[in-house]
């Protein structure tokens, strides 16, 4: 018995030592795990020049930023493959990332997050143009423009962030390929909380979006999976559509699956004249002019206007002036979904149309305008309007599609001067400017007229924008761009760009 008692005391001493070491002697930096997606870092060029070989081992440096330090200085010091860890504190910064393969990882300690606070003075929290960028575990608040914006960066991951009241967009990858947006919470955004613009092969998973104008928006993008998201109390929950006047003219191959789209009845507070200012409050899912969109296994309920709204360009927005945009939603597929208590308080034209049907209640599914080849698995399961010509789909589900992301990272671009101008326009300028239509800033056609034969004027405006029109918001400076990029995009706008 004495031996047993001694052994128990020995174990107790060991346990106490472990606890003391954990709580008093623990080195926080060494206990923070390397991001799981660090395996996507790649080095070397393979023989076919299509993609780069990946290395499963993290071999970069870890740069730490503590409260009172500068995240931007850490980015400036980082090399490709490095990991920047940011510890809890308040950081008032615009952070520009123009290098490849940089990871930024917030470290959350006892519920305290690293917080980027723009104080309603700064435009963007994170702005990246590099490839292979990871941004995770940050709280981002009070910016004027965007929480996280990508400008033509590929192979991106944005996850596990709180983004609240960051102006026009929350998370906005623009003209990127092969990306993942997951496990983020976004609220208080005056356009789209998650805005996938002119992108390919992007997964949007496990996010919560609420009290925004648009919850999740797939615009002029292809091959996108939107799954397991919770979109509630927005003006519109989840959207797929085409904005005319942008360089990419199509939206297709989009799956909305396993989402909760409920009670999206928030007042529309978008900037007057913007495209999303026309979204009626109470819209669950909106499909405008997008093709090959599949709506599957979602819970769509409590949306006062309509559960699923399918429209062409003429009925969903101002008539398009872009002759290269096909304005109809074609081959929309409605599979098995749960829809109930939608349309309890329809708005505007929809309300008037339902009155012609002797009904004061809107439908679960409402389709109006052109389009062909659309199908629905069981039209008798829902209250519908305008889908009499819908056929029976050839598929029952999409379970064979688990991701639209690519198996290998997209290779870096090698650009000529003209290609640099085009890439900068697509990745930077087209985020706010369409060619003839109003997006956020004035149309590019107007910019061409103002600065005809004056590329230096465009460059000066990019460096020091002045808001001369009260009916448009102030544009952010793009002075972080290289001089080569500024010269190239000014030349592209004035001499190459056409609708």
C-alpha positions in Angstrom: 0.0 0.0 0.0 2.9 2.4 0.8 4.3 1.7 -2.6 1.0 2.5 -4.2 0.6 5.7 -2.2 4.1 6.8 -3.2 3.3 6.1 -6.9 0.1 8.1 -6.7 1.9 11.0 -5.1 4.5 10.8 -7.9 1.8 11.0 -10.5 0.2 13.9 -8.7 3.5 15.9 -8.6 3.9 15.2 -12.4 0.4 16.4 -13.1 0.9 19.6 -11.1 4.2 20.3 -12.9 2.4 19.9 -16.3 -0.3 22.4 -15.2 2.3 24.9 -13.9 4.2 24.6 -17.2 1.1 25.1 -19.2 -0.2 28.1 -17.5 2.9 29.9 -16.3 5.8 28.8 -18.4 4.1 28.3 -21.7 5.6 30.0 -24.8 2.6 31.2 -26.7 4.3 31.5 -30.0 5.5 27.9 -30.1 2.1 26.6 -29.2 0.3 28.2 -32.1 -0.2 25.7 -34.9 1.1 26.3 -38.4 -1.9 26.9 -40.7 -3.1 23.6 -42.1 -3.1 25.0 -45.7 0.6 25.8 -45.5 0.9 22.6 -47.5 -0.3 24.5 -50.5 2.9 26.5 -50.6 4.8 25.6 -53.7 8.4 25.9 -55.0 10.1 25.2 -58.3 8.8 25.0 -61.8 7.7 21.7 -63.3 8.5 20.6 -66.8 5.2 21.4 -68.5 5.2 25.0 -67.2 1.5 24.7 -66.2 1.7 24.5 -62.5 4.3 24.4 -59.7 5.3 21.6 -57.5 4.1 21.8 -53.9 6.0 21.1 -50.8 4.2 19.6 -47.8 6.7 21.1 -45.3 6.7 24.7 -44.0 10.2 26.0 -44.5 9.7 29.8 -44.2 10.4 32.2 -41.4 7.8 33.1 -38.7 7.6 36.8 -38.1 5.7 38.0 -35.0 3.8 41.2 -34.6 2.8 42.2 -31.1 0.4 44.9 -29.9 1.9 48.3 -30.9 3.8 46.8 -33.8 3.2 47.2 -37.5 1.7 44.5 -39.7 2.7 46.3 -42.8 6.4 46.4 -41.7 6.2 42.7 -41.2 4.8 42.2 -44.7 7.6 44.4 -46.1 10.2 42.3 -44.4 8.6 39.0 -45.3 9.9 36.7 -48.1 7.9 34.3 -50.2 6.8 31.4 -48.0 6.9 33.3 -44.7 4.2 33.3 -42.0 3.3 36.5 -40.2 1.7 36.0 -36.8 -0.3 38.9 -35.4 -1.1 38.9 -31.6 -4.1 40.5 -29.9 -4.2 44.3 -30.0 -5.7 47.2 -31.9 -4.0 48.0 -35.3 -4.9 51.0 -37.4 -3.5 50.1 -40.8 -4.0 49.6 -44.5 -2.0 46.5 -45.3 -0.8 45.9 -48.9 0.5 42.5 -49.9 2.1 42.4 -53.3 4.3 39.4 -52.7 3.5 35.7 -53.4 3.0 33.0 -50.8 2.6 35.1 -47.7 0.4 33.9 -44.8 -1.1 36.2 -42.2 -2.4 34.4 -39.1 -4.0 36.2 -36.2 -3.4 34.6 -32.8 -6.4 34.5 -30.5 -5.5 34.3 -26.8 -8.2 33.8 -24.2 -10.9 35.3 -26.4 -8.8 38.4 -27.4 -8.4 38.8 -31.2 -6.0 40.9 -33.2 -8.3 43.8 -34.4 -7.8 46.0 -37.4 -9.8 49.2 -36.8 -10.0 51.6 -39.7 -11.7 54.2 -37.6 -13.8 55.1 -40.6 -10.7 56.9 -42.0 -8.9 54.1 -43.8 -10.2 52.4 -46.9 -9.1 48.7 -46.9 -7.8 46.5 -44.1 -6.1 43.9 -46.3 -5.4 44.5 -50.0 -3.5 41.7 -51.8 -2.3 41.3 -55.3 0.1 38.5 -54.6 -0.6 34.8 -55.3 -0.9 32.2 -52.5 -2.1 34.6 -49.8 -3.7 33.3 -46.6 -5.6 35.6 -44.2 -7.1 34.1 -41.1 -8.2 34.8 -37.5 -8.6 38.6 -37.6 -11.3 41.0 -36.4 -11.8 43.8 -39.0 -14.0 46.8 -38.2 -14.8 50.3 -39.3 -13.2 50.6 -42.7 -14.6 52.8 -45.5 -14.0 50.4 -48.5 -13.3 46.8 -47.9 -12.3 44.3 -45.2 -10.3 42.1 -47.5 -9.8 42.8 -51.2 -7.9 40.7 -53.7 -6.7 42.3 -56.9 -5.9 39.6 -59.4 -4.3 37.3 -56.8 -4.7 33.5 -57.3 -4.7 30.6 -54.9 -6.1 32.7 -52.0 -7.6 31.6 -48.7 -9.6 34.0 -46.4 -11.0 32.2 -43.4 -12.2 32.5 -39.8 -12.4 36.3 -39.7 -14.9 38.7 -38.1 -15.6 41.5 -40.6 -18.0 44.2 -39.4 -19.0 47.6 -40.9 -16.2 47.8 -43.5 -17.9 49.9 -46.0 -18.7 48.6 -49.5 -17.6 45.0 -49.4 -16.5 42.6 -46.6 -14.5 40.0 -48.5 -13.9 40.8 -52.1 -11.7 38.6 -54.3 -11.5 40.3 -57.7 -10.2 38.6 -60.8 -8.7 35.7 -59.0 -8.6 31.9 -59.6 -8.6 29.0 -57.2 -9.8 30.4 -53.9 -11.4 29.5 -50.6 -13.6 31.8 -48.4 -14.7 29.9 -45.3 -15.7 30.2 -41.7 -16.1 34.0 -41.7 -18.7 36.1 -40.0 -19.7 39.4 -41.7 -22.2 42.1 -40.9 -23.1 45.7 -41.6 -21.8 45.8 -45.2 -23.5 48.3 -47.5 -23.1 46.2 -50.7 -22.0 42.6 -50.5 -20.6 40.9 -47.4 -18.8 38.3 -49.6 -18.4 39.4 -53.2 -16.8 37.0 -55.6 -16.1 39.2 -58.6 -14.8 38.0 -62.0 -13.3 34.9 -60.5 -13.0 31.2 -61.4 -12.9 28.1 -59.2 -13.9 29.5 -55.8 -15.5 27.8 -52.9 -17.5 29.8 -50.4 -18.2 27.6 -47.3 -19.4 27.8 -43.7 -19.8 31.5 -43.5 -22.4 33.6 -41.6 -23.6 36.8 -43.2 -26.3 39.0 -41.7 -27.5 42.6 -41.7 -25.9 43.3 -45.0 -27.5 44.5 -48.3 -26.3 41.3 -50.1 -25.1 38.4 -48.1 -23.1 36.4 -50.7 -22.7 37.5 -54.3 -21.3 35.6 -57.2 -20.9 38.2 -60.0 -19.4 37.7 -63.4 -17.7 34.5 -62.1 -17.6 30.9 -63.1 -17.2 27.5 -61.3 -18.2 28.6 -57.8 -19.6 26.4 -55.0 -21.6 28.2 -52.2 -22.3 25.7 -49.5 -23.2 25.4 -45.8 -23.5 29.1 -45.3 -26.0 30.9 -43.0 -27.5 34.0 -44.7 -30.0 35.7 -42.6 -31.5 39.2 -42.1 -29.9 40.7 -45.2 -31.8 42.5 -47.9 -30.9 39.6 -50.3 -29.4 36.4 -49.0 -27.4 34.7 -51.8 -27.1 36.1 -55.4 -25.6 35.1 -58.7 -25.8 37.6 -61.5 -24.0 39.5 -64.3 -23.0 43.2 -64.0 -22.9 44.6 -67.5 -19.9 46.7 -68.6 -17.2 44.5 -66.8 -14.4 42.8 -68.7 -15.7 39.3 -67.8 -19.2 39.0 -69.5 -20.6 35.7 -68.0 -21.6 34.0 -64.8 -22.1 30.2 -65.1 -21.5 26.9 -63.4 -22.6 27.9 -59.9 -23.9 25.7 -57.1 -25.9 27.0 -54.1 -26.1 23.9 -51.8 -26.9 23.1 -48.2 -27.3 26.8 -47.2 -29.7 28.3 -44.6 -31.3 31.3 -46.4 -33.8 32.7 -43.9 -35.5 35.9 -42.9 -33.6 38.1 -45.4 -35.9 41.2 -44.8 -33.4 43.9 -43.9 -34.0 47.4 -45.3 -31.8 48.1 -48.4 -29.2 50.6 -47.4 -26.9 50.4 -50.5 -25.6 53.6 -52.1 -28.3 55.1 -54.3 -27.8 54.2 -58.0 -25.7 51.1 -57.3 -26.8 47.8 -58.8 -27.6 46.2 -55.4 -29.8 49.2 -54.5 -32.4 47.6 -56.6 -32.6 44.4 -54.6 -36.0 44.3 -52.9 -36.0 43.6 -49.2 -37.2 40.0 -48.5 -35.3 38.2 -51.3 -33.8 34.8 -50.4 -31.9 33.8 -53.5 -31.6 36.0 -56.6 -30.4 34.7 -60.0 -30.1 37.4 -62.7 -28.8 36.6 -66.2 -26.6 33.8 -64.8 -26.5 30.4 -66.5 -26.2 26.9 -65.2 -27.0 27.7 -61.6 -28.0 24.8 -59.4 -30.1 25.4 -56.3 -30.0 22.2 -54.1 -30.9 21.1 -50.6 -31.2 24.6 -49.1 -33.5 25.7 -46.4 -35.2 28.9 -47.7 -37.7 30.4 -45.4 -39.1 33.6 -44.0 -38.1 35.8 -46.9 -41.0 38.2 -47.1 -40.7 39.0 -50.8 -39.8 35.7 -52.5 -37.7 32.6 -51.8 -36.0 32.3 -55.2 -36.1 35.1 -57.7 -35.0 34.3 -61.3 -34.9 37.3 -63.7 -33.4 38.5 -66.9 -31.4 41.7 -67.1 -34.3 43.8 -68.4 -36.5 42.9 -65.4 -33.8 42.7 -62.7 -31.9 45.9 -63.4 -31.7 48.8 -65.7 -31.5 47.7 -69.4 -28.0 46.7 -70.2 -26.0 48.9 -72.5 -23.4 46.1 -73.0 -23.9 44.4 -76.3 -21.6 41.5 -75.3 -23.8 40.4 -72.3 -26.4 37.7 -73.0 -29.1 38.9 -70.6 -31.1 35.8 -69.9 -30.8 33.2 -67.1 -30.4 29.9 -69.0 -30.4 26.3 -67.7 -31.2 27.1 -64.0 -31.8 23.8 -62.1 -33.9 23.7 -59.0 -33.4 20.4 -57.2 -34.8 19.3 -53.8 -35.0 22.2 -51.3 -37.1 23.0 -48.2 -39.1 26.3 -48.8 -41.7 27.7 -46.5 -43.2 31.0 -45.2 -41.7 33.0 -48.1 -43.6 35.8 -49.8 -45.6 37.0 -46.8 -45.1 40.6 -47.7 -44.2 41.0 -51.4 -42.9 44.3 -52.7 -43.4 46.5 -55.8 -44.0 44.8 -59.1 -44.1 41.4 -57.6 -46.9 42.5 -55.3 -48.8 43.9 -58.3 -48.3 40.7 -60.3 -49.5 38.5 -57.4 -52.6 40.7 -57.1 -53.4 39.7 -60.7 -53.5 36.1 -59.4 -55.8 37.1 -56.7 -53.1 36.5 -54.1 -51.6 38.8 -51.5 -48.8 36.4 -50.9 -45.6 36.1 -52.9 -44.3 32.7 -54.1 -41.4 30.5 -53.1 -40.1 30.6 -56.7 -40.7 33.5 -59.1 -39.3 33.6 -62.6 -39.9 36.5 -65.1 -38.3 37.4 -68.4 -36.3 35.4 -70.9 -34.2 32.2 -70.6 -34.3 28.7 -71.8 -33.5 25.2 -70.7 -34.3 25.6 -67.0 -35.6 22.7 -65.0 -37.1 21.8 -61.6 -37.3 18.5 -59.8 -40.8 18.9 -58.4 -42.7 22.1 -59.2 -45.7 20.9 -57.1 -43.6 21.0 -54.0 -43.5 24.9 -53.9 -45.7 27.9 -54.6 -44.4 29.1 -58.0 -45.0 31.7 -60.6 -43.6 31.8 -64.1 -42.0 28.4 -64.4 -44.6 26.6 -66.5 -42.0 26.0 -69.2 -39.5 24.4 -66.8 -38.7 20.8 -67.6 -37.5 17.9 -65.5 -33.7 17.9 -64.7 -31.4 15.1 -65.8 -29.8 15.0 -62.3 -31.1 14.3 -58.8 -28.1 15.8 -56.9 -24.6 17.1 -57.2 -22.9 15.0 -54.5 -20.2 14.0 -57.0 -19.0 17.7 -56.9 -17.1 18.3 -53.6 -15.2 21.4 -54.7 -14.5 23.7 -57.6 -11.0 24.5 -56.4 -8.2 23.1 -58.6 -6.0 20.2 -57.7 -2.8 22.3 -58.1 -2.1 25.9 -57.6 -2.4 28.3 -60.5 1.1 29.2 -61.9 2.3 32.8 -61.5 1.7 35.1 -64.4 4.5 36.4 -66.7 3.2 39.7 -68.2 4.0 42.0 -71.1 3.4 45.7 -70.7 0.0 45.5 -72.3 -0.9 42.4 -70.3 0.1 44.3 -67.1 -2.2 47.1 -68.1 -5.1 44.7 -68.7 -4.4 42.7 -65.5 -4.3 45.9 -63.5 -7.6 47.2 -65.0 -9.3 43.8 -64.4 -7.9 43.3 -60.9 -8.1 46.9 -59.6 -10.2 49.4 -61.6 -13.0 47.0 -62.5 -13.8 46.5 -58.9 -15.5 50.0 -58.8 -15.9 51.0 -62.5 -18.0 49.4 -65.2 -17.7 50.6 -68.8 -21.0 52.4 -69.3 -23.1 51.5 -66.3 -22.8 52.7 -62.8 -21.1 50.2 -60.4 -19.5 52.2 -57.5 -17.4 54.9 -59.2 -18.1 56.8 -62.5 -18.2 54.7 -65.7 -14.8 54.0 -67.4 -16.2 55.5 -70.6 -16.5 58.9 -68.8 -13.0 58.5 -67.4 -11.7 58.0 -71.0 -13.4 61.2 -72.1 -12.2 63.3 -69.2 -8.6 62.2 -69.6 -8.3 61.8 -73.4 -4.6 62.0 -74.4 -3.7 62.6 -70.7 -2.4 59.4 -69.1 -0.5 61.5 -66.6 -3.9 62.8 -65.4 -5.1 59.2 -64.7 -1.9 58.4 -62.8 -2.3 61.5 -60.7 -5.9 60.7 -59.9 -4.9 57.1 -58.9 -2.3 58.6 -56.5 -4.5 61.4 -55.2 -8.2 60.9 -56.0 -10.5 63.8 -55.5 -14.2 63.4 -55.1 -15.7 66.1 -57.4 -19.2 64.6 -57.7 -21.6 64.4 -54.8 -23.6 61.6 -56.4 -20.6 59.3 -56.3 -18.5 58.1 -53.3 -14.9 58.9 -52.8 -12.5 56.5 -54.5 -9.6 55.0 -52.6 -6.0 55.9 -53.7 -4.1 53.3 -55.6 -0.7 54.8 -54.9 0.7 51.5 -53.7 0.8 50.2 -57.3 4.1 50.2 -59.0 4.8 53.0 -61.5 5.0 50.4 -64.3 1.5 49.2 -63.4 0.1 52.8 -63.3 1.6 53.7 -66.6 0.4 50.4 -68.2 -3.2 50.7 -66.9 -3.5 54.4 -67.9 -2.4 53.4 -71.4 -4.7 50.4 -71.5 -7.7 52.5 -70.5 -7.1 55.3 -73.0 -5.9 53.3 -76.0 -7.0 49.6 -75.7 -10.1 49.3 -73.6 -13.4 48.9 -75.4 -16.8 47.7 -74.2 
